[in-house]
Amino acid sequence: MLGIVVEGNLALSLLCVGGGATVATANLVRQRARRAGLARRLAEIDVNLPLDTGHLSPALADLTCQARTLRLCLATPLQRMPEGTWRDTPWRRRQRCDEYDRALVDARRALWDWISCARDLSGADRALLRRLGLNLRAVQRALFAPGVLERTSDPWEAVLYPTTPDYDRVSDGLCEAMRDLQRFEVALLSLRAHPYR
């Protein structure tokens, strides 16, 4: 009878270990698929045009150069997203969340500065943007949308296990803003001055 109990516990242990391995494998496959999808999205958003802004007003030229920098800055939190932290020690998880938080702070500051520069454009530059059909709603939405540029937990509370951000919400919001910046950049870099001006 004792042999049956031992065999039963062994079978239960093997089943639990096997189930844990299955969950870990499923998480790893999901993370890899998520990373591959993000890499595809970022590749679609990339702009390969030379940063030639001589045909633009100084303010629009500066804003176009900043748009490229901002796009790269918004990609940084996505690359530092703390996922797969279930294997990490609490201290390593906190470190990864802190790295992510710093990337968010930098992205939020760069986004705010870019929007402020866009608001300071002259009437002629704004008219040109309207004529090209460019608006900055997605960029502004990323700044104010709940859950996109929010830190992982209370920055002043030294929690052992910080809250993991909603990966899908963050990546959707930031990729939408980067796509808007891509449209802005491509439209202005592709624009050529009228030959009779």
Secondary structure, 3 states (H helix, E strand, C coil): CHHHHHHHHHHHHHHHHHHHHHHHHHHHHHHHHHHHHHHHHHHHHCCCCCCCCCCCCHHHHHHHHHHHHHHHHHHHHHHCCCCCHHHCCHHHHHHHHHHHHHHHHHHHHHHHHHHHHHHCCCHHHHHHHHHCCCCCHHHHHHHHCCCCCCCCCCCCCCCCCCCCCCHHHHHHHHHHHHHHHHHHHHHHHHCCCCCCC
